[in-house]
Structure formats: structure tokens, C-alpha cells
Amino acid sequence: MRPMVYLKNVVTLAHTPELCNGCGVCLSVCPREVLQRLNGKVGIARRDACIECGACQRNCPQGAVTVKAGVGCASALINQMLGRKKACCTVGD
């Protein structure tokens, strides 16, 4: 069995550096370490690792991070566990 591979370049995650004050709250809440501190501000380091859970957006006091929560891997996994039929975010066997 091959490991799951996340689809490339499909994540809705976006970051507006001009709004970021570098507080790092998003770093604390991201379960996948997608973001990192760069020169005193936060930036996207591993965009394709984002599961679109929405934690970063909900917790960013400046509104510098946006993501369309409920459409990515986190949503697909929850729906699968609940027995719902939804598209998955991975490819592979």
C-alpha cells in the first residue's frame, strides 16, 4: 500500500504580509506547521500541507491569513469518519 500524497496547488490558503504583525498566534494553532516566522513576520512555508481546518484564519487577530475552511483534507477526513460521501484530498491507492 502506497502512502497518501496530498494534491499539489489546490489549497485555498492565502496570506497577506502587509496585514501581519508577527504575533505568531497562527503558528501556535496550525496542526500541520504550514506557517513559519520569516524576518519577524509569518509566512507560508508548506502550503500543500494545509488541511484547510481554518484554525489560522479564526485566530489571526489581524486578518492576515485566509482559508476556505471545510473544503480540504480535514473536512474530507471528518466526512469519511461519519460515513458521508465526499471528495477526498489525497491521491494514491
CNS distance restraints for C-alpha pairs under 8 A (distance, minus, plus):
assign (resid   1 and name CA) (resid  93 and name CA) 6.67 0.50 0.50
assign (resid   2 and name CA) (resid  92 and name CA) 6.65 0.50 0.50
assign (resid   2 and name CA) (resid  93 and name CA) 6.20 0.50 0.50
assign (resid   3 and name CA) (resid  92 and name CA) 7.18 0.50 0.50
assign (resid   4 and name CA) (resid  90 and name CA) 6.00 0.50 0.50
assign (resid   4 and name CA) (resid  91 and name CA) 6.21 0.50 0.50
assign (resid   4 and name CA) (resid  92 and name CA) 5.70 0.50 0.50
assign (resid   4 and name CA) (resid  93 and name CA) 7.76 0.50 0.50
assign (resid   5 and name CA) (resid  90 and name CA) 5.54 0.50 0.50
assign (resid   5 and name CA) (resid  91 and name CA) 5.62 0.50 0.50
assign (resid   5 and name CA) (resid  92 and name CA) 6.54 0.50 0.50
assign (resid   6 and name CA) (resid  48 and name CA) 6.94 0.50 0.50
assign (resid   6 and name CA) (resid  49 and name CA) 7.19 0.50 0.50
assign (resid   6 and name CA) (resid  89 and name CA) 6.34 0.50 0.50
assign (resid   6 and name CA) (resid  90 and name CA) 4.77 0.50 0.50
assign (resid   6 and name CA) (resid  91 and name CA) 6.58 0.50 0.50
assign (resid   7 and name CA) (resid  48 and name CA) 7.23 0.50 0.50
assign (resid   7 and name CA) (resid  89 and name CA) 6.40 0.50 0.50
assign (resid   7 and name CA) (resid  90 and name CA) 5.79 0.50 0.50
assign (resid   7 and name CA) (resid  91 and name CA) 6.70 0.50 0.50
assign (resid   8 and name CA) (resid  48 and name CA) 5.82 0.50 0.50
assign (resid   9 and name CA) (resid  47 and name CA) 7.99 0.50 0.50
assign (resid   9 and name CA) (resid  48 and name CA) 6.38 0.50 0.50
assign (resid  10 and name CA) (resid  48 and name CA) 7.54 0.50 0.50
assign (resid  11 and name CA) (resid  47 and name CA) 7.11 0.50 0.50
assign (resid  11 and name CA) (resid  48 and name CA) 6.41 0.50 0.50
assign (resid  11 and name CA) (resid  50 and name CA) 6.79 0.50 0.50
assign (resid  11 and name CA) (resid  51 and name CA) 7.86 0.50 0.50
assign (resid  11 and name CA) (resid  52 and name CA) 7.18 0.50 0.50
assign (resid  11 and name CA) (resid  72 and name CA) 7.28 0.50 0.50
assign (resid  12 and name CA) (resid  52 and name CA) 7.37 0.50 0.50
assign (resid  12 and name CA) (resid  66 and name CA) 7.85 0.50 0.50
assign (resid  12 and name CA) (resid  67 and name CA) 5.22 0.50 0.50
assign (resid  12 and name CA) (resid  68 and name CA) 5.74 0.50 0.50
assign (resid  13 and name CA) (resid  47 and name CA) 7.13 0.50 0.50
assign (resid  13 and name CA) (resid  50 and name CA) 7.40 0.50 0.50
assign (resid  13 and name CA) (resid  52 and name CA) 7.12 0.50 0.50
assign (resid  13 and name CA) (resid  65 and name CA) 7.36 0.50 0.50
assign (resid  13 and name CA) (resid  66 and name CA) 5.79 0.50 0.50
assign (resid  13 and name CA) (resid  67 and name CA) 4.34 0.50 0.50
assign (resid  13 and name CA) (resid  68 and name CA) 7.12 0.50 0.50
assign (resid  14 and name CA) (resid  65 and name CA) 5.87 0.50 0.50
assign (resid  14 and name CA) (resid  66 and name CA) 5.23 0.50 0.50
assign (resid  14 and name CA) (resid  67 and name CA) 6.26 0.50 0.50
assign (resid  15 and name CA) (resid  43 and name CA) 6.98 0.50 0.50
assign (resid  15 and name CA) (resid  44 and name CA) 7.12 0.50 0.50
assign (resid  15 and name CA) (resid  64 and name CA) 5.57 0.50 0.50
assign (resid  15 and name CA) (resid  65 and name CA) 4.60 0.50 0.50
assign (resid  15 and name CA) (resid  66 and name CA) 6.37 0.50 0.50
assign (resid  16 and name CA) (resid  20 and name CA) 6.77 0.50 0.50
assign (resid  16 and name CA) (resid  64 and name CA) 4.91 0.50 0.50
assign (resid  16 and name CA) (resid  65 and name CA) 6.49 0.50 0.50
assign (resid  17 and name CA) (resid  41 and name CA) 7.47 0.50 0.50
assign (resid  17 and name CA) (resid  42 and name CA) 7.54 0.50 0.50
assign (resid  17 and name CA) (resid  43 and name CA) 7.28 0.50 0.50
assign (resid  17 and name CA) (resid  64 and name CA) 6.64 0.50 0.50
assign (resid  18 and name CA) (resid  64 and name CA) 7.66 0.50 0.50
assign (resid  19 and name CA) (resid  62 and name CA) 6.01 0.50 0.50
assign (resid  19 and name CA) (resid  63 and name CA) 6.83 0.50 0.50
assign (resid  19 and name CA) (resid  64 and name CA) 4.97 0.50 0.50
assign (resid  20 and name CA) (resid  41 and name CA) 6.36 0.50 0.50
assign (resid  20 and name CA) (resid  42 and name CA) 6.89 0.50 0.50
assign (resid  20 and name CA) (resid  62 and name CA) 6.28 0.50 0.50
assign (resid  20 and name CA) (resid  63 and name CA) 7.76 0.50 0.50
assign (resid  20 and name CA) (resid  64 and name CA) 5.26 0.50 0.50
assign (resid  21 and name CA) (resid  41 and name CA) 6.37 0.50 0.50
assign (resid  21 and name CA) (resid  62 and name CA) 7.23 0.50 0.50
assign (resid  22 and name CA) (resid  37 and name CA) 7.51 0.50 0.50
assign (resid  22 and name CA) (resid  40 and name CA) 5.72 0.50 0.50
assign (resid  22 and name CA) (resid  41 and name CA) 4.09 0.50 0.50
assign (resid  22 and name CA) (resid  42 and name CA) 5.65 0.50 0.50
assign (resid  23 and name CA) (resid  41 and name CA) 7.71 0.50 0.50
assign (resid  24 and name CA) (resid  28 and name CA) 6.68 0.50 0.50
assign (resid  24 and name CA) (resid  37 and name CA) 7.48 0.50 0.50
assign (resid  24 and name CA) (resid  41 and name CA) 7.90 0.50 0.50
assign (resid  24 and name CA) (resid  42 and name CA) 6.74 0.50 0.50
assign (resid  25 and name CA) (resid  29 and name CA) 6.59 0.50 0.50
assign (resid  25 and name CA) (resid  56 and name CA) 7.66 0.50 0.50
assign (resid  25 and name CA) (resid  59 and name CA) 6.59 0.50 0.50
assign (resid  25 and name CA) (resid  60 and name CA) 6.39 0.50 0.50
assign (resid  26 and name CA) (resid  30 and name CA) 6.08 0.50 0.50
assign (resid  26 and name CA) (resid  35 and name CA) 7.49 0.50 0.50
assign (resid  26 and name CA) (resid  55 and name CA) 7.40 0.50 0.50
assign (resid  26 and name CA) (resid  56 and name CA) 4.58 0.50 0.50
assign (resid  26 and name CA) (resid  57 and name CA) 7.54 0.50 0.50
assign (resid  26 and name CA) (resid  59 and name CA) 6.34 0.50 0.50
assign (resid  26 and name CA) (resid  60 and name CA) 5.99 0.50 0.50
assign (resid  27 and name CA) (resid  33 and name CA) 6.98 0.50 0.50
assign (resid  27 and name CA) (resid  35 and name CA) 6.00 0.50 0.50
assign (resid  27 and name CA) (resid  36 and name CA) 6.63 0.50 0.50
assign (resid  27 and name CA) (resid  42 and name CA) 7.93 0.50 0.50
assign (resid  27 and name CA) (resid  56 and name CA) 7.63 0.50 0.50
assign (resid  29 and name CA) (resid  55 and name CA) 6.05 0.50 0.50
assign (resid  29 and name CA) (resid  56 and name CA) 6.27 0.50 0.50
assign (resid  29 and name CA) (resid  59 and name CA) 7.69 0.50 0.50
assign (resid  30 and name CA) (resid  34 and name CA) 6.80 0.50 0.50
assign (resid  30 and name CA) (resid  35 and name CA) 7.52 0.50 0.50
assign (resid  30 and name CA) (resid  55 and name CA) 6.33 0.50 0.50
assign (resid  30 and name CA) (resid  56 and name CA) 6.08 0.50 0.50
assign (resid  32 and name CA) (resid  49 and name CA) 6.50 0.50 0.50
assign (resid  32 and name CA) (resid  50 and name CA) 6.50 0.50 0.50
assign (resid  32 and name CA) (resid  51 and name CA) 7.66 0.50 0.50
assign (resid  33 and name CA) (resid  46 and name CA) 7.44 0.50 0.50
assign (resid  34 and name CA) (resid  44 and name CA) 6.13 0.50 0.50
assign (resid  34 and name CA) (resid  45 and name CA) 5.61 0.50 0.50
assign (resid  34 and name CA) (resid  46 and name CA) 4.62 0.50 0.50
assign (resid  34 and name CA) (resid  47 and name CA) 5.91 0.50 0.50
assign (resid  34 and name CA) (resid  49 and name CA) 6.14 0.50 0.50
assign (resid  34 and name CA) (resid  50 and name CA) 5.97 0.50 0.50
assign (resid  35 and name CA) (resid  42 and name CA) 6.58 0.50 0.50
assign (resid  35 and name CA) (resid  43 and name CA) 5.60 0.50 0.50
assign (resid  35 and name CA) (resid  44 and name CA) 4.54 0.50 0.50
assign (resid  35 and name CA) (resid  45 and name CA) 5.17 0.50 0.50
assign (resid  35 and name CA) (resid  46 and name CA) 6.71 0.50 0.50
assign (resid  35 and name CA) (resid  47 and name CA) 7.89 0.50 0.50
assign (resid  36 and name CA) (resid  42 and name CA) 5.49 0.50 0.50
assign (resid  36 and name CA) (resid  43 and name CA) 5.55 0.50 0.50
assign (resid  36 and name CA) (resid  44 and name CA) 6.33 0.50 0.50
assign (resid  36 and name CA) (resid  45 and name CA) 5.88 0.50 0.50
assign (resid  37 and name CA) (resid  41 and name CA) 5.44 0.50 0.50
assign (resid  37 and name CA) (resid  42 and name CA) 4.28 0.50 0.50
assign (resid  37 and name CA) (resid  43 and name CA) 6.15 0.50 0.50
assign (resid  38 and name CA) (resid  42 and name CA) 5.64 0.50 0.50
assign (resid  38 and name CA) (resid  43 and name CA) 6.25 0.50 0.50
assign (resid  46 and name CA) (resid  50 and name CA) 7.27 0.50 0.50
assign (resid  51 and name CA) (resid  72 and name CA) 5.47 0.50 0.50
assign (resid  51 and name CA) (resid  73 and name CA) 4.68 0.50 0.50
assign (resid  51 and name CA) (resid  74 and name CA) 5.29 0.50 0.50
assign (resid  52 and name CA) (resid  67 and name CA) 6.31 0.50 0.50
assign (resid  52 and name CA) (resid  68 and name CA) 6.62 0.50 0.50
assign (resid  52 and name CA) (resid  69 and name CA) 5.04 0.50 0.50
assign (resid  52 and name CA) (resid  70 and name CA) 6.64 0.50 0.50
assign (resid  52 and name CA) (resid  71 and name CA) 6.81 0.50 0.50
assign (resid  52 and name CA) (resid  72 and name CA) 5.11 0.50 0.50
assign (resid  52 and name CA) (resid  73 and name CA) 6.64 0.50 0.50
assign (resid  52 and name CA) (resid  74 and name CA) 6.41 0.50 0.50
assign (resid  52 and name CA) (resid  75 and name CA) 7.90 0.50 0.50
assign (resid  53 and name CA) (resid  69 and name CA) 5.33 0.50 0.50
assign (resid  53 and name CA) (resid  70 and name CA) 6.52 0.50 0.50
assign (resid  53 and name CA) (resid  72 and name CA) 7.41 0.50 0.50
assign (resid  53 and name CA) (resid  73 and name CA) 7.91 0.50 0.50
assign (resid  53 and name CA) (resid  74 and name CA) 5.66 0.50 0.50
assign (resid  53 and name CA) (resid  75 and name CA) 7.38 0.50 0.50
assign (resid  54 and name CA) (resid  58 and name CA) 6.18 0.50 0.50
assign (resid  54 and name CA) (resid  66 and name CA) 7.89 0.50 0.50
assign (resid  54 and name CA) (resid  67 and name CA) 6.10 0.50 0.50
assign (resid  54 and name CA) (resid  68 and name CA) 7.10 0.50 0.50
assign (resid  54 and name CA) (resid  69 and name CA) 4.80 0.50 0.50
assign (resid  54 and name CA) (resid  70 and name CA) 7.72 0.50 0.50
assign (resid  55 and name CA) (resid  59 and name CA) 6.13 0.50 0.50
assign (resid  56 and name CA) (resid  60 and name CA) 5.97 0.50 0.50
assign (resid  56 and name CA) (resid  65 and name CA) 6.48 0.50 0.50
assign (resid  56 and name CA) (resid  66 and name CA) 7.66 0.50 0.50
assign (resid  57 and name CA) (resid  63 and name CA) 6.82 0.50 0.50
assign (resid  57 and name CA) (resid  64 and name CA) 7.72 0.50 0.50
assign (resid  57 and name CA) (resid  65 and name CA) 5.12 0.50 0.50
assign (resid  57 and name CA) (resid  66 and name CA) 5.17 0.50 0.50
assign (resid  57 and name CA) (resid  67 and name CA) 6.49 0.50 0.50
assign (resid  60 and name CA) (resid  64 and name CA) 6.61 0.50 0.50
assign (resid  60 and name CA) (resid  65 and name CA) 6.57 0.50 0.50
assign (resid  69 and name CA) (resid  75 and name CA) 8.00 0.50 0.50
assign (resid  70 and name CA) (resid  74 and name CA) 7.10 0.50 0.50
assign (resid  70 and name CA) (resid  75 and name CA) 4.99 0.50 0.50
assign (resid  71 and name CA) (resid  75 and name CA) 5.83 0.50 0.50
assign (resid  71 and name CA) (resid  76 and name CA) 7.40 0.50 0.50
assign (resid  72 and name CA) (resid  76 and name CA) 6.25 0.50 0.50
assign (resid  72 and name CA) (resid  88 and name CA) 7.74 0.50 0.50
assign (resid  72 and name CA) (resid  89 and name CA) 6.14 0.50 0.50
assign (resid  73 and name CA) (resid  77 and name CA) 6.03 0.50 0.50
assign (resid  73 and name CA) (resid  88 and name CA) 6.65 0.50 0.50
assign (resid  73 and name CA) (resid  89 and name CA) 5.07 0.50 0.50
assign (resid  73 and name CA) (resid  90 and name CA) 7.73 0.50 0.50
assign (resid  74 and name CA) (resid  78 and name CA) 6.24 0.50 0.50
assign (resid  75 and name CA) (resid  79 and name CA) 6.07 0.50 0.50
assign (resid  76 and name CA) (resid  80 and name CA) 6.05 0.50 0.50
assign (resid  76 and name CA) (resid  86 and name CA) 6.27 0.50 0.50
assign (resid  76 and name CA) (resid  87 and name CA) 6.48 0.50 0.50
assign (resid  76 and name CA) (resid  88 and name CA) 5.17 0.50 0.50
assign (resid  76 and name CA) (resid  89 and name CA) 6.72 0.50 0.50
assign (resid  77 and name CA) (resid  81 and name CA) 6.19 0.50 0.50
assign (resid  77 and name CA) (resid  88 and name CA) 7.51 0.50 0.50
assign (resid  78 and name CA) (resid  82 and name CA) 6.25 0.50 0.50
assign (resid  79 and name CA) (resid  83 and name CA) 6.18 0.50 0.50
assign (resid  79 and name CA) (resid  84 and name CA) 4.96 0.50 0.50
assign (resid  79 and name CA) (resid  85 and name CA) 6.94 0.50 0.50
assign (resid  79 and name CA) (resid  86 and name CA) 6.56 0.50 0.50
assign (resid  80 and name CA) (resid  84 and name CA) 5.57 0.50 0.50
assign (resid  80 and name CA) (resid  85 and name CA) 6.81 0.50 0.50
assign (resid  80 and name CA) (resid  86 and name CA) 7.27 0.50 0.50
